[in-house]
Amino acid sequence: SQQGEEDPQALSIQEGENATMNCSYKTSINNLQWYRQNSGRGLVHLILIRSNEREKHSGRLRVTLDTSKKSSSLLITASRAADTASYFCASGGSGAGSYQLTFGKGTKLSVIP
Amino acid sequence: DAGVIQSPRHEVTEMGQEVTLRCKPISGHDYLFWYRQTMMRGLELLIYFNNNVPIDDSGMPEDRFSAKMPNASFSTLKIQPSEPRDSAVYFCASGTQGMNQPQHFGDGTRLSIL
């Protein structure tokens, strides 16, 4: 079953604006990962944050993790038309089988030039 | 370096036919995953292998689905007989050992069962 849930399901913004997507999960995790999927393509890994980290940056991406609320957010700053894609969070569980990832249903981001 | 390679990219076949999807993982990766993606259910893990051995196949929907990994560079997902509800995009992904490692996805096989 899908554990992660992204919010919103769809987001439309103007180029140059920031985009924020949220993710919630249900069980204990070892790490949380964000992926991007362009139309007709496979998922591409963007960033991973460990359960003992609260914030991580990579270029224009900023990810936060709140394990007490079982939630994460992905911020894309100064968005570009090329950022148009679906974004998925994936939780890596702790304990046995922890190498499995559980994906949410994604946020579809449209960046209007 | 070459990424995960899946074939075919598209498959259209009639109900009842056997379907075989193929995957070549990234060299050196010891984990291989098969996923199915649909609008209704999102991305579902079907089965994963570690060092060519199936570890968890609890996501395989029915006995009509089977997966093999005869060696470190090749895996197949077979559906026999196929049904219209099997229509989906099937992804293969590979990764290296370790809990904090990303997975690398192929571009998928878009399967349509008529």
Backbone of each chain as ProteinMPNN parsed JSONL, in Angstrom:
{"seq_chain_A": "SQQGEEDPQALSIQEGENATMNCSYKTSINNLQWYRQNSGRGLVHLILIRSNEREKHSGRLRVTLDTSKKSSSLLITASRAADTASYFCASGGSGAGSYQLTFGKGTKLSVIP", "coords_chain_A": {"N_chain_A": [[0.858, -1.19, 0.0], [0.362, 2.336, -0.51], [2.29, 4.462, 1.343], [3.3, 7.057, 1.633], [1.951, 10.316, 1.251], [1.433, 12.879, -0.916], [1.071, 16.408, -1.018], [0.241, 19.462, -2.504], [-1.937, 17.648, -4.837], [-1.702, 18.625, -7.355], [0.021, 21.403, -8.78], [0.35, 24.65, -9.93], [2.435, 27.115, -11.13], [4.063, 30.302, -11.76], [6.953, 30.848, -13.737], [9.975, 31.37, -12.012], [8.834, 31.688, -9.539], [8.57, 30.177, -6.224], [8.179, 26.716, -5.419], [6.4, 24.61, -3.316], [6.123, 21.432, -1.954], [4.473, 18.931, -0.09], [4.758, 16.071, 2.055], [3.493, 13.229, 3.673], [3.937, 10.517, 5.949], [3.536, 7.217, 7.389], [4.75, 5.296, 9.096], [7.688, 4.435, 11.086], [10.769, 5.664, 9.845], [13.874, 5.208, 8.036], [15.022, 6.818, 6.212], [14.112, 9.487, 3.969], [13.204, 10.041, 0.661], [13.237, 12.048, -2.306], [11.905, 12.103, -5.551], [11.87, 12.831, -9.061], [9.721, 12.795, -11.885], [9.603, 13.003, -15.232], [7.323, 13.415, -17.955], [6.498, 10.358, -19.422], [8.869, 9.162, -18.746], [11.297, 7.503, -16.568], [11.608, 7.486, -12.926], [13.651, 9.893, -11.313], [16.199, 10.231, -9.006], [16.339, 12.792, -6.583], [17.053, 13.871, -4.008], [18.077, 12.858, -0.738], [17.154, 12.475, 2.618], [18.177, 11.773, 5.84], [16.818, 10.109, 8.749], [17.754, 11.313, 11.036], [18.316, 13.845, 10.336], [17.329, 17.252, 9.785], [17.106, 19.163, 7.858], [18.022, 19.69, 4.456], [20.017, 20.683, 1.691], [20.24, 21.062, -1.858], [21.484, 22.489, -4.482], [18.94, 24.261, -6.035], [17.095, 23.051, -4.477], [15.415, 22.378, -1.438], [14.986, 20.418, 1.332], [12.987, 19.444, 4.043], [12.54, 17.677, 7.11], [10.351, 16.36, 9.434], [10.203, 14.314, 11.894], [8.606, 13.954, 14.097], [6.128, 14.768, 13.311], [5.846, 13.171, 11.205], [6.36, 14.03, 8.544], [7.423, 15.675, 5.517], [8.914, 18.208, 3.484], [9.378, 19.573, 0.229], [11.092, 22.082, -1.296], [11.331, 24.002, -4.136], [13.246, 26.46, -5.389], [13.075, 29.55, -7.238], [11.736, 28.67, -9.687], [11.804, 26.917, -12.864], [10.741, 26.478, -16.279], [11.591, 23.979, -17.048], [11.381, 22.532, -14.749], [8.925, 21.443, -14.678], [7.104, 18.648, -13.958], [6.325, 15.487, -12.347], [6.485, 14.989, -8.856], [7.711, 12.874, -6.384], [7.584, 11.566, -3.097], [9.4, 9.214, -1.164], [9.474, 6.81, 1.245], [11.868, 5.258, 3.26], [11.822, 2.452, 5.095], [12.472, 1.481, 8.535], [14.308, -1.173, 10.126], [13.629, -4.667, 9.412], [13.551, -5.4, 5.956], [14.102, -2.873, 5.238], [15.239, -1.789, 3.027], [13.376, -1.424, 1.114], [11.388, 0.961, -0.628], [8.629, 3.072, -0.107], [6.355, 4.628, -2.057], [4.677, 7.761, -2.51], [1.736, 9.175, -4.142], [2.359, 11.339, -5.623], [3.048, 14.776, -6.653], [1.92, 16.843, -9.148], [3.652, 19.142, -10.877], [3.384, 22.159, -12.561], [5.125, 24.509, -14.336], [4.769, 27.634, -15.502], [5.91, 29.364, -18.309]], "CA_chain_A": [[0.0, 0.0, 0.0], [1.105, 3.569, -0.562], [2.376, 5.064, 2.653], [3.462, 8.492, 1.532], [0.9, 11.069, 0.588], [1.905, 14.207, -1.258], [0.082, 17.469, -1.016], [-1.031, 19.158, -3.179], [-1.847, 16.684, -5.93], [-1.266, 19.376, -8.531], [0.455, 22.749, -8.445], [0.694, 25.41, -11.116], [3.062, 28.373, -10.717], [4.771, 31.045, -12.796], [8.418, 30.718, -13.726], [10.605, 32.289, -11.069], [8.234, 31.521, -8.206], [8.971, 28.986, -5.482], [7.182, 25.648, -5.344], [6.515, 23.791, -2.111], [5.327, 20.217, -1.937], [4.524, 18.292, 1.21], [4.635, 14.616, 2.053], [3.294, 12.63, 4.985], [4.132, 9.084, 5.964], [2.814, 6.664, 8.54], [5.524, 4.474, 10.025], [9.058, 4.882, 11.322], [11.586, 5.619, 8.635], [15.314, 5.376, 8.12], [15.324, 7.971, 5.383], [13.048, 9.88, 3.062], [13.812, 10.448, -0.601], [12.379, 12.709, -3.28], [12.184, 11.754, -6.938], [11.151, 13.565, -10.097], [9.383, 12.004, -13.061], [9.14, 13.724, -16.418], [6.306, 12.662, -18.685], [6.986, 9.272, -20.256], [10.212, 8.742, -18.335], [11.39, 6.906, -15.252], [11.857, 8.398, -11.806], [15.034, 10.311, -11.117], [16.443, 10.595, -7.614], [16.729, 14.187, -6.376], [17.686, 14.164, -2.728], [17.768, 11.927, 0.354], [17.375, 13.025, 3.952], [18.153, 10.715, 6.834], [15.854, 10.354, 9.82], [18.344, 12.149, 12.082], [18.545, 15.167, 9.755], [16.112, 18.082, 9.775], [17.06, 19.974, 6.631], [19.095, 19.407, 3.52], [19.957, 21.511, 0.497], [20.977, 20.627, -3.032], [21.179, 23.467, -5.528], [17.704, 25.01, -5.789], [16.196, 22.208, -3.697], [15.548, 22.357, 0.015], [14.101, 19.412, 1.912], [12.913, 19.397, 5.496], [11.958, 16.453, 7.644], [9.869, 16.45, 10.809], [9.827, 12.945, 12.238], [7.54, 13.967, 15.11], [4.875, 14.915, 12.565], [5.907, 12.235, 10.08], [6.133, 14.811, 7.333], [8.572, 16.254, 4.83], [8.549, 19.142, 2.43], [10.358, 19.853, -0.82], [10.984, 23.446, -1.82], [12.123, 24.319, -5.326], [13.303, 27.918, -5.482], [13.279, 30.149, -8.566], [11.372, 27.581, -10.596], [12.002, 27.063, -14.303], [9.816, 25.65, -17.061], [12.135, 22.617, -17.08], [11.022, 21.836, -13.509], [7.615, 20.827, -14.874], [7.246, 17.203, -13.778], [5.686, 14.982, -11.128], [7.452, 14.811, -7.782], [7.281, 11.811, -5.473], [8.382, 11.244, -1.928], [9.518, 7.777, -0.933], [9.984, 6.575, 2.598], [12.642, 4.049, 3.483], [11.473, 2.014, 6.44], [13.524, 1.006, 9.436], [14.14, -2.575, 10.472], [13.638, -5.667, 8.348], [12.979, -4.915, 4.705], [14.214, -1.42, 5.204], [15.71, -1.285, 1.76], [12.244, -1.112, 0.272], [10.859, 2.311, -0.59], [7.191, 3.201, -0.305], [6.153, 5.883, -2.772], [3.4, 8.439, -2.538], [1.133, 9.265, -5.47], [3.014, 12.407, -6.353], [2.527, 16.117, -6.931], [2.194, 17.239, -10.525], [4.03, 20.552, -10.902], [3.449, 22.83, -13.863], [5.756, 25.825, -14.264], [4.353, 28.355, -16.706], [6.952, 30.33, -18.699]], "C_chain_A": [[0.884, 1.226, 0.0], [1.109, 4.197, 0.816], [2.459, 6.576, 2.557], [2.29, 9.121, 0.818], [1.41, 12.463, 0.339], [0.727, 15.187, -1.283], [0.769, 18.731, -1.526], [-0.852, 18.084, -4.252], [-1.354, 17.357, -7.193], [-0.977, 20.805, -8.112], [0.883, 23.455, -9.723], [1.228, 26.773, -10.682], [3.714, 29.044, -11.927], [6.268, 30.815, -12.639], [9.008, 31.789, -12.811], [10.044, 32.194, -9.658], [8.804, 30.27, -7.528], [7.823, 27.984, -5.442], [7.442, 24.823, -4.089], [5.567, 22.615, -2.186], [5.525, 19.533, -0.596], [4.262, 16.799, 1.094], [4.41, 14.158, 3.481], [3.478, 11.134, 4.87], [3.628, 8.544, 7.282], [3.664, 5.907, 9.54], [6.925, 5.042, 10.199], [9.88, 4.713, 10.057], [13.057, 5.689, 8.974], [15.733, 6.607, 7.326], [14.104, 8.309, 4.543], [13.705, 10.445, 1.807], [12.769, 11.153, -1.468], [12.866, 12.366, -4.678], [11.362, 12.657, -7.851], [10.877, 12.633, -11.261], [8.868, 12.926, -14.154], [8.204, 12.81, -17.199], [6.947, 11.596, -19.562], [8.358, 8.74, -19.884], [10.169, 8.065, -16.972], [11.638, 7.945, -14.166], [13.35, 8.666, -11.67], [15.196, 10.78, -9.682], [16.93, 12.036, -7.519], [17.558, 14.367, -5.12], [17.214, 13.16, -1.69], [18.059, 12.62, 1.668], [17.217, 11.898, 4.965], [17.229, 11.092, 7.987], [16.413, 11.237, 10.928], [18.71, 13.546, 11.567], [17.227, 15.935, 9.726], [15.98, 18.875, 8.484], [18.252, 19.619, 5.763], [18.894, 20.244, 2.265], [20.73, 20.845, -0.633], [20.596, 21.572, -4.162], [19.946, 24.282, -5.174], [16.691, 24.215, -4.953], [16.497, 22.332, -2.209], [14.521, 21.375, 0.553], [14.153, 19.54, 3.425], [12.232, 18.102, 5.915], [11.581, 16.69, 9.097], [9.363, 15.067, 11.209], [8.723, 12.904, 13.288], [6.171, 14.093, 14.457], [4.784, 13.96, 11.397], [5.612, 12.967, 8.77], [7.446, 15.365, 6.797], [8.059, 17.261, 3.821], [9.712, 19.318, 1.484], [10.077, 21.251, -1.35], [11.894, 23.569, -3.03], [12.1, 25.835, -5.471], [13.539, 28.352, -6.927], [12.97, 29.142, -9.661], [11.579, 27.955, -12.061], [11.005, 26.177, -15.031], [10.27, 24.195, -17.076], [11.845, 21.841, -15.795], [9.649, 21.178, -13.605], [7.765, 19.314, -14.901], [6.36, 16.788, -12.612], [6.771, 14.683, -10.108], [6.884, 13.839, -6.752], [8.189, 11.776, -4.255], [8.358, 9.732, -1.756], [10.153, 7.57, 0.429], [10.685, 5.231, 2.659], [12.439, 3.606, 4.911], [12.677, 1.598, 7.248], [13.273, -0.466, 9.733], [14.176, -3.482, 9.256], [12.953, -5.129, 7.108], [13.175, -3.441, 4.501], [14.757, -0.902, 3.89], [14.563, -0.978, 0.813], [11.858, 0.35, 0.451], [9.358, 2.258, -0.824], [6.915, 4.583, -0.864], [4.756, 6.439, -2.547], [2.888, 8.536, -3.962], [1.591, 10.494, -6.243], [2.283, 13.724, -6.414], [2.917, 16.473, -8.351], [2.421, 18.743, -10.555], [4.072, 21.064, -12.338], [4.034, 24.211, -13.651], [5.505, 26.527, -15.587], [5.399, 29.4, -17.071], [6.427, 31.759, -18.714]], "O_chain_A": [[2.026, 1.173, 0.455], [0.05, 4.438, 1.395], [1.785, 7.295, 3.294], [1.71, 8.537, -0.098], [1.784, 13.165, 1.279], [-0.423, 14.826, -1.533], [1.835, 19.06, -1.004], [0.271, 17.665, -4.534], [-0.671, 16.738, -8.009], [-1.625, 21.355, -7.222], [1.677, 22.927, -10.501], [0.556, 27.503, -9.953], [3.889, 28.426, -12.977], [6.768, 30.613, -11.532], [8.597, 32.949, -12.834], [10.708, 32.576, -8.694], [9.431, 29.426, -8.168], [6.651, 28.359, -5.433], [8.568, 24.394, -3.837], [4.373, 22.769, -2.445], [6.62, 19.556, -0.035], [3.624, 16.334, 0.149], [5.065, 14.646, 4.402], [3.209, 10.546, 3.822], [3.324, 9.31, 8.196], [3.333, 5.877, 10.725], [7.299, 6.011, 9.538], [9.712, 3.754, 9.304], [13.447, 6.16, 10.042], [16.655, 7.333, 7.699], [13.176, 7.508, 4.425], [14.648, 11.232, 1.889], [11.572, 10.88, -1.368], [14.065, 12.341, -4.953], [10.311, 13.173, -7.47], [11.701, 11.779, -11.588], [7.818, 13.553, -14.009], [8.291, 11.585, -17.109], [7.839, 11.896, -20.357], [8.944, 7.953, -20.626], [9.134, 8.054, -16.306], [11.849, 9.125, -14.448], [14.187, 7.788, -11.882], [14.433, 11.617, -9.199], [17.811, 12.456, -8.268], [18.642, 14.949, -5.163], [16.086, 12.67, -1.755], [19.089, 13.276, 1.818], [16.231, 11.161, 4.94], [16.902, 12.264, 8.171], [15.652, 11.846, 11.679], [19.338, 14.331, 12.279], [16.151, 15.343, 9.652], [14.873, 19.218, 8.066], [19.333, 19.294, 6.253], [17.768, 20.484, 1.831], [21.73, 20.163, -0.409], [19.509, 21.463, -4.73], [19.908, 24.926, -4.125], [15.562, 24.662, -4.751], [17.65, 22.382, -1.782], [13.329, 21.488, 0.264], [15.22, 19.719, 4.013], [11.451, 17.517, 5.164], [12.393, 17.164, 9.891], [8.231, 14.698, 10.898], [7.979, 11.926, 13.364], [5.176, 13.589, 14.978], [3.783, 13.928, 10.682], [4.737, 12.574, 7.999], [8.432, 15.503, 7.52], [6.92, 17.18, 3.362], [10.876, 19.227, 1.874], [8.969, 21.556, -1.792], [13.087, 23.274, -2.953], [11.035, 26.423, -5.658], [14.122, 27.62, -7.726], [13.836, 28.801, -10.466], [11.537, 29.125, -12.443], [10.483, 25.224, -14.453], [9.444, 23.283, -17.113], [12.04, 20.626, -15.751], [9.255, 20.436, -12.706], [8.462, 18.764, -15.753], [5.725, 17.625, -11.97], [7.843, 14.186, -10.453], [5.741, 13.965, -6.313], [9.405, 11.934, -4.365], [7.406, 9.064, -2.158], [11.229, 8.092, 0.72], [10.179, 4.215, 2.183], [12.839, 4.303, 5.843], [13.765, 1.39, 6.712], [12.147, -0.946, 9.605], [14.69, -3.108, 8.201], [11.908, -4.484, 7.191], [12.494, -2.822, 3.684], [14.74, 0.305, 3.652], [14.775, -0.323, -0.208], [11.982, 0.907, 1.541], [8.878, 1.481, -1.65], [7.207, 5.592, -0.222], [3.785, 5.695, -2.412], [3.527, 8.04, -4.89], [1.235, 10.658, -7.41], [1.065, 13.789, -6.248], [4.091, 16.415, -8.72], [1.506, 19.525, -10.295], [4.712, 20.474, -13.209], [3.5, 25.002, -12.873], [5.959, 26.088, -16.643], [5.747, 30.238, -16.24], [7.173, 32.688, -19.019]]}, "seq_chain_B": "DAGVIQSPRHEVTEMGQEVTLRCKPISGHDYLFWYRQTMMRGLELLIYFNNNVPIDDSGMPEDRFSAKMPNASFSTLKIQPSEPRDSAVYFCASGTQGMNQPQHFGDGTRLSIL", "coords_chain_B": {"N_chain_B": [[28.052, 6.435, -17.93], [25.913, 3.655, -18.618], [22.434, 3.674, -17.941], [19.68, 2.076, -16.219], [18.263, -0.31, -18.281], [15.386, -0.947, -20.077], [13.236, -3.152, -21.862], [10.504, -4.214, -23.968], [9.883, -0.717, -24.884], [7.305, -0.069, -25.356], [4.353, -2.065, -25.367], [1.83, -3.725, -26.901], [-0.778, -5.906, -26.694], [-2.982, -8.733, -27.028], [-5.553, -9.8, -24.802], [-4.893, -12.641, -22.793], [-2.561, -13.385, -23.982], [0.947, -14.153, -23.57], [3.223, -12.093, -21.842], [6.399, -10.662, -21.774], [8.627, -8.789, -19.987], [11.672, -6.988, -19.947], [14.791, -6.34, -18.268], [17.812, -4.637, -17.745], [20.018, -4.109, -15.281], [21.996, -1.49, -13.699], [25.461, -1.92, -13.958], [27.133, -3.568, -11.35], [25.311, -2.973, -9.426], [23.482, -4.448, -6.773], [20.892, -4.79, -6.032], [17.634, -5.245, -7.33], [14.606, -4.011, -8.523], [11.155, -4.387, -9.275], [8.493, -2.425, -10.357], [5.077, -1.304, -10.61], [3.11, 1.12, -12.232], [0.19, 2.934, -12.02], [-2.579, 5.141, -12.682], [-4.57, 4.983, -10.779], [-3.524, 3.53, -8.556], [-0.991, 4.407, -8.163], [2.55, 4.092, -7.68], [3.637, 0.885, -7.309], [5.42, -1.552, -5.535], [6.429, -4.562, -6.85], [8.172, -6.839, -6.705], [11.399, -7.618, -5.346], [14.911, -8.184, -5.8], [17.94, -9.42, -4.368], [21.278, -9.726, -4.989], [20.595, -11.463, -7.092], [18.676, -13.104, -5.995], [15.291, -13.635, -5.191], [13.757, -11.574, -2.824], [11.472, -10.431, -1.66], [8.332, -10.995, -2.673], [5.807, -10.182, -2.212], [4.265, -8.211, -3.299], [3.489, -9.023, -5.787], [0.765, -9.377, -7.836], [-0.799, -11.653, -8.618], [-0.761, -15.224, -9.308], [-0.337, -15.233, -11.968], [1.694, -13.587, -12.525], [5.201, -13.58, -12.745], [8.666, -13.456, -11.875], [12.098, -13.403, -12.742], [15.617, -13.644, -12.177], [18.196, -14.465, -13.713], [20.898, -13.876, -13.821], [23.341, -11.398, -12.803], [22.989, -9.308, -14.542], [20.55, -9.248, -15.796], [17.019, -9.378, -15.863], [13.67, -10.628, -15.835], [10.187, -9.971, -16.137], [7.244, -11.655, -16.171], [4.019, -12.103, -17.525], [1.387, -14.212, -17.59], [-1.601, -15.847, -18.132], [-2.147, -12.71, -19.828], [-4.21, -9.9, -18.801], [-6.705, -7.323, -19.34], [-6.687, -5.578, -17.099], [-4.076, -5.571, -16.335], [-2.819, -3.63, -17.664], [-0.545, -1.019, -17.624], [2.265, 1.022, -16.577], [5.358, -0.437, -16.343], [8.099, -0.484, -14.262], [11.578, -0.951, -13.87], [14.095, -0.927, -11.436], [17.337, -0.287, -10.052], [19.846, -0.7, -7.484], [22.409, -0.083, -4.995], [23.806, -1.91, -2.213], [22.713, -1.029, 1.004], [20.991, 1.019, 3.255], [20.616, 3.708, 2.89], [20.632, 4.463, 0.176], [19.987, 5.677, -3.109], [17.505, 4.683, -5.56], [17.767, 3.66, -8.956], [16.048, 4.264, -11.818], [14.708, 2.663, -14.755], [13.313, 3.68, -17.956], [10.891, 2.515, -18.226], [8.243, 0.208, -19.261], [5.51, 0.594, -21.246], [2.589, -0.979, -21.025], [-0.103, -2.314, -22.754], [-3.028, -4.066, -22.631], [-5.309, -5.504, -24.645]], "CA_chain_B": [[27.625, 5.067, -17.652], [24.552, 3.355, -19.037], [21.484, 3.533, -16.86], [18.865, 0.869, -16.269], [17.696, -0.432, -19.62], [14.206, -1.787, -20.133], [12.666, -3.398, -23.185], [10.356, -3.112, -24.909], [9.367, 0.518, -24.295], [5.848, -0.158, -25.48], [3.884, -3.385, -25.741], [0.374, -3.827, -27.04], [-1.083, -7.298, -26.999], [-4.36, -9.112, -26.734], [-5.82, -10.546, -23.588], [-4.598, -14.066, -22.867], [-1.217, -13.608, -24.478], [2.055, -14.051, -22.622], [4.0, -10.863, -21.972], [7.686, -10.709, -21.089], [9.316, -7.51, -19.884], [13.085, -7.247, -19.698], [15.502, -5.275, -17.57], [19.253, -4.741, -17.511], [20.346, -3.127, -14.241], [23.299, -0.847, -13.766], [26.524, -2.835, -13.573], [27.614, -3.377, -9.99], [24.191, -2.868, -8.483], [23.115, -5.773, -6.305], [19.458, -4.841, -5.786], [16.805, -4.959, -8.495], [13.202, -3.851, -8.133], [10.114, -4.234, -10.303], [7.349, -1.633, -9.914], [3.996, -1.059, -11.552], [2.551, 2.444, -11.998], [-1.109, 3.232, -12.611], [-3.17, 6.368, -12.164], [-5.398, 4.693, -9.605], [-2.801, 2.974, -7.417], [0.337, 4.991, -8.049], [3.709, 3.234, -7.911], [3.576, -0.258, -6.402], [6.523, -2.495, -5.614], [5.954, -5.919, -7.119], [9.135, -7.813, -6.224], [12.771, -7.17, -5.464], [15.971, -9.181, -5.732], [19.249, -9.04, -3.858], [22.24, -10.705, -5.505], [19.856, -12.364, -7.99], [17.737, -13.923, -5.233], [14.075, -12.889, -4.826], [13.687, -11.348, -1.386], [10.096, -10.165, -1.259], [7.421, -10.959, -3.829], [4.456, -10.011, -1.675], [3.523, -7.274, -4.123], [3.05, -9.644, -7.04], [-0.683, -9.434, -7.657], [-1.407, -12.974, -8.793], [0.152, -16.236, -9.83], [-0.089, -14.98, -13.392], [2.925, -12.798, -12.59], [6.409, -14.236, -12.257], [9.881, -12.712, -12.164], [13.336, -14.159, -12.609], [16.88, -12.925, -12.37], [19.144, -15.56, -13.915], [22.252, -13.406, -13.538], [23.396, -10.039, -12.253], [22.778, -8.278, -15.555], [19.323, -9.457, -16.553], [15.838, -9.832, -15.146], [12.43, -10.616, -16.598], [8.882, -10.012, -15.479], [6.374, -12.318, -17.126], [2.589, -12.166, -17.203], [0.789, -15.271, -18.394], [-2.044, -15.047, -19.276], [-2.358, -11.292, -19.537], [-5.594, -9.416, -18.727], [-6.745, -5.858, -19.53], [-6.349, -4.847, -15.87], [-2.628, -5.538, -16.184], [-2.323, -2.463, -18.401], [0.139, -0.114, -16.704], [3.678, 1.204, -16.903], [6.163, -1.275, -15.462], [9.447, 0.047, -14.109], [12.638, -1.686, -13.215], [15.055, -0.03, -10.785], [18.43, -1.003, -9.402], [20.529, 0.074, -6.457], [23.488, -0.755, -4.288], [23.46, -2.296, -0.848], [22.753, 0.048, 1.98], [19.656, 1.563, 3.451], [20.541, 5.103, 2.485], [21.051, 4.581, -1.209], [18.863, 5.91, -4.019], [17.232, 3.707, -6.605], [17.916, 4.187, -10.302], [14.948, 3.713, -12.595], [14.647, 2.69, -16.199], [12.232, 4.509, -18.487], [9.631, 1.797, -18.139], [7.538, -0.423, -20.384], [4.083, 0.911, -21.226], [1.906, -2.203, -21.44], [-1.547, -2.197, -23.004], [-3.646, -5.354, -22.91], [-6.595, -5.21, -25.282]], "C_chain_B": [[26.189, 4.857, -18.105], [23.674, 3.221, -17.809], [20.793, 2.197, -16.932], [18.164, 0.825, -17.63], [16.53, -1.408, -19.61], [13.766, -1.975, -21.581], [11.483, -4.348, -23.068], [9.888, -1.84, -24.203], [7.849, 0.54, -24.333], [5.483, -1.572, -25.911], [2.368, -3.336, -25.769], [0.078, -5.248, -27.455], [-2.508, -7.612, -26.584], [-4.436, -9.935, -25.445], [-5.532, -12.034, -23.789], [-3.201, -14.379, -23.354], [-0.193, -13.507, -23.347], [2.851, -12.786, -22.907], [5.285, -11.023, -21.186], [8.35, -9.345, -21.15], [10.745, -7.781, -19.423], [13.774, -6.052, -19.066], [16.974, -5.622, -17.444], [19.615, -3.691, -16.472], [21.709, -2.486, -14.488], [24.355, -1.815, -13.24], [27.026, -2.52, -12.171], [26.516, -3.22, -8.957], [23.726, -4.258, -8.081], [21.651, -5.888, -5.883], [18.735, -4.518, -7.087], [15.344, -5.012, -8.073], [12.325, -3.798, -9.376], [8.929, -3.502, -9.671], [6.301, -1.589, -11.017], [3.387, 0.301, -11.21], [1.242, 2.595, -12.75], [-1.645, 4.523, -12.004], [-3.888, 6.103, -10.85], [-4.561, 4.335, -8.381], [-1.402, 3.554, -7.235], [1.419, 3.968, -8.353], [3.723, 2.134, -6.856], [4.804, -1.138, -6.61], [5.962, -3.899, -5.808], [6.863, -6.963, -6.476], [10.508, -7.154, -6.225], [13.744, -8.313, -5.19], [17.192, -8.564, -5.052], [20.225, -10.127, -4.289], [21.542, -11.836, -6.256], [18.819, -13.227, -7.29], [16.492, -13.095, -4.906], [13.943, -12.797, -3.318], [12.244, -11.194, -0.916], [9.227, -10.06, -2.5], [5.982, -10.729, -3.384], [3.622, -9.028, -2.479], [3.063, -7.837, -5.454], [1.557, -9.931, -6.928], [-1.291, -10.83, -7.725], [-0.359, -13.945, -9.304], [0.438, -16.057, -11.318], [1.212, -14.205, -13.589], [4.084, -13.629, -12.05], [7.611, -13.401, -12.661], [11.085, -13.592, -11.919], [14.522, -13.225, -12.756], [17.976, -13.977, -12.496], [20.597, -15.174, -13.685], [22.207, -11.935, -13.144], [23.058, -8.954, -13.27], [21.466, -8.417, -16.3], [18.204, -9.956, -15.649], [14.638, -9.757, -16.068], [11.234, -10.613, -15.665], [7.908, -10.566, -16.513], [4.947, -12.32, -16.606], [1.966, -13.187, -18.149], [-0.363, -15.924, -17.642], [-2.296, -13.595, -18.883], [-3.853, -10.946, -19.568], [-5.582, -7.894, -18.894], [-6.357, -5.074, -18.283], [-4.853, -4.84, -15.565], [-2.015, -4.344, -16.908], [-1.781, -1.432, -17.416], [1.517, 0.181, -17.285], [4.478, 0.419, -15.865], [7.597, -0.736, -15.46], [10.352, -0.969, -13.441], [13.583, -0.647, -12.611], [16.159, -0.867, -10.169], [19.105, -0.088, -8.397], [21.62, -0.753, -5.815], [23.087, -1.01, -2.849], [23.623, -1.132, 0.098], [21.415, 0.724, 2.062], [19.541, 2.988, 2.938], [21.061, 5.309, 1.073], [19.846, 4.824, -2.11], [18.675, 4.745, -4.975], [17.3, 4.408, -7.965], [16.907, 3.485, -11.203], [15.244, 3.69, -14.084], [13.475, 3.557, -16.648], [10.912, 3.773, -18.63], [9.172, 1.137, -19.421], [6.061, -0.081, -20.232], [3.341, -0.265, -21.832], [0.416, -1.957, -21.595], [-2.067, -3.566, -23.392], [-5.067, -5.092, -23.427], [-7.62, -6.313, -25.016]], "O_chain_B": [[25.353, 5.753, -17.996], [24.106, 2.721, -16.77], [21.253, 1.286, -17.62], [17.555, 1.804, -18.062], [16.671, -2.555, -19.185], [13.905, -1.077, -22.411], [11.453, -5.194, -22.174], [9.531, -1.893, -23.026], [7.197, 1.098, -23.45], [6.187, -2.2, -26.701], [1.717, -2.959, -24.795], [0.615, -5.742, -28.446], [-3.149, -6.838, -25.872], [-3.507, -10.653, -25.074], [-5.879, -12.611, -24.818], [-2.704, -15.49, -23.172], [-0.429, -12.871, -22.32], [3.118, -12.451, -24.061], [5.258, -11.477, -20.042], [8.606, -8.814, -22.231], [10.996, -8.679, -18.619], [13.395, -4.904, -19.295], [17.339, -6.742, -17.086], [19.528, -2.496, -16.753], [22.461, -2.896, -15.372], [24.164, -2.451, -12.203], [27.307, -1.368, -11.84], [26.762, -3.322, -7.755], [23.589, -5.144, -8.925], [21.213, -6.945, -5.43], [19.153, -3.645, -7.848], [14.909, -5.924, -7.371], [12.711, -3.232, -10.399], [8.429, -3.886, -8.613], [6.597, -1.807, -12.191], [3.17, 0.607, -10.038], [1.186, 2.409, -13.966], [-1.207, 4.941, -10.933], [-3.818, 6.908, -9.921], [-4.86, 4.791, -7.278], [-0.71, 3.231, -6.269], [1.228, 3.082, -9.185], [3.81, 2.41, -5.659], [5.177, -1.431, -7.746], [5.129, -4.362, -5.029], [6.388, -7.864, -5.786], [10.759, -6.238, -7.008], [13.446, -9.261, -4.462], [17.442, -7.362, -5.147], [20.026, -11.305, -3.992], [21.862, -13.011, -6.074], [18.142, -14.016, -7.949], [16.611, -11.979, -4.401], [14.009, -13.806, -2.615], [11.848, -11.762, 0.102], [9.378, -9.127, -3.289], [5.046, -11.052, -4.114], [2.397, -9.012, -2.354], [2.315, -7.177, -6.176], [1.13, -10.649, -6.024], [-2.204, -11.147, -6.962], [0.752, -13.568, -9.676], [1.36, -16.671, -11.856], [1.762, -14.172, -14.689], [3.958, -14.298, -11.024], [7.576, -12.713, -13.681], [11.095, -14.419, -11.007], [14.436, -12.164, -13.375], [18.61, -14.34, -11.506], [21.434, -16.028, -13.392], [21.145, -11.312, -13.158], [22.86, -7.798, -12.896], [21.274, -7.775, -17.333], [18.4, -10.823, -14.797], [14.59, -8.924, -16.973], [11.265, -11.171, -14.568], [7.767, -10.009, -17.602], [4.698, -12.511, -15.416], [2.02, -13.029, -19.369], [-0.127, -16.513, -16.587], [-2.621, -13.302, -17.733], [-4.647, -11.592, -20.253], [-4.571, -7.247, -18.622], [-5.756, -4.005, -18.397], [-4.417, -4.168, -14.631], [-0.819, -4.082, -16.776], [-2.478, -1.024, -16.487], [1.888, -0.336, -18.338], [4.294, 0.594, -14.66], [8.216, -0.56, -16.509], [9.938, -1.735, -12.57], [13.836, 0.395, -13.217], [15.942, -2.023, -9.806], [18.96, 1.133, -8.448], [21.741, -1.955, -6.054], [22.149, -0.403, -2.332], [24.567, -0.35, -0.009], [20.773, 0.974, 1.042], [18.444, 3.422, 2.585], [21.839, 6.227, 0.815], [18.788, 4.234, -1.892], [19.575, 3.928, -5.17], [16.941, 5.578, -8.102], [16.917, 2.261, -11.329], [15.931, 4.564, -14.614], [12.738, 4.098, -15.824], [9.927, 4.342, -19.1], [9.64, 1.457, -20.513], [5.434, -0.418, -19.228], [3.455, -0.519, -23.031], [-0.243, -1.457, -20.684], [-1.606, -4.16, -24.367], [-5.905, -4.529, -22.723], [-8.757, -6.224, -25.48]]}, "name": "protein", "num_of_chains": 2, "seq": "SQQGEEDPQALSIQEGENATMNCSYKTSINNLQWYRQNSGRGLVHLILIRSNEREKHSGRLRVTLDTSKKSSSLLITASRAADTASYFCASGGSGAGSYQLTFGKGTKLSVIPDAGVIQSPRHEVTEMGQEVTLRCKPISGHDYLFWYRQTMMRGLELLIYFNNNVPIDDSGMPEDRFSAKMPNASFSTLKIQPSEPRDSAVYFCASGTQGMNQPQHFGDGTRLSIL"}
